[in-house]
Amino acid sequence: YISLGKPIINFHQLENDNTKKILDKYPLGISINKHTPVEDLEKFIVENKNKQISHDQVKEIFPDAIPDYTVRLIKEIMDGAY
């Protein structure tokens, strides 16, 4: 979903959740748990409604999260070069 540049809400239970660590770098991401104030979630939703970051921004932050990378990796695997 990151490759689309859209807002992401991650529900986590552990503070060292891997997805939480990833979304900490993502401008349109938030990780919440049962202790997160409802106001924080509401604010995120209101501020990020209909927002999207560009493909170039996503590529800069997460070069391995874009479709180009996945296609290239599949090709390398099929060619036996991986």
N, C-alpha and C positions, 0 to 999 in steps of 0.2 A: 504494500500500500504506500510505502514511502516513495516508491518510484513515481507515483502519480502526483506527489507534492501536496497532498490534501491533509487536513487536520486528522490527528490520530489521538484517541483516548485509550490509554492502556490501564487496565485494572490489574493491580498486583497485590500480593500478600507479603512478599519478602522484600526487605529494603535493598538487597543485593540482586534483585531480579534483573536478568540480562536485558530484557526489553526496556526496562526503566533506564538502564545505563545508555542504551542506544538513543532513546527518545530525549535524553537530557541534551543531546547535541542537535536535535531536530527542532527548528523554530516553530513548527506547528504541532508539536506533540506535548502531551501531558500524561503523567503517570499518577494515578490516584489509588487510594485504598479506602478502607472503611473509616479511617481517621481523617481523611481529607475533608476540610470544610466544604459544605455544599456551595457556598459562595465562590470558592475557588473554581469549582467545576462550571458553575453558571457563568462566571466571568470569562473563562476560556471559551465556552460555547458562543457567547455573544461576540467576543472580540475576533473569533476566527471563523465565524459563519461565512460561507462562500469564499473563503481565502484559499489560495493555492500558491505554492512557490514554484519557480520555474524549473524546468528540466536541468538547466545548467547549475542552478543552486543545489539541487539534489545530487547531481553528479559530483559537485565539488565536496559536499559533505560526506556522501556515501557512494563512492565510485562503484562499489560492488552491489548496489541495490537497484541498478538500472537495467532495463531489458538487454541493452547492448552487451553488458558484461555476461549475463546469463547465456545469451546466444553464443558468444565467443567461447565461454567455458564448455558448453555442450559440443561445439565444433571441435575444440581441442581434445575432448574425451573421445569423440567418435573417430578422430584422426589418430588416436593413440599417443598424443603428445602430452597428455596431462600426467 
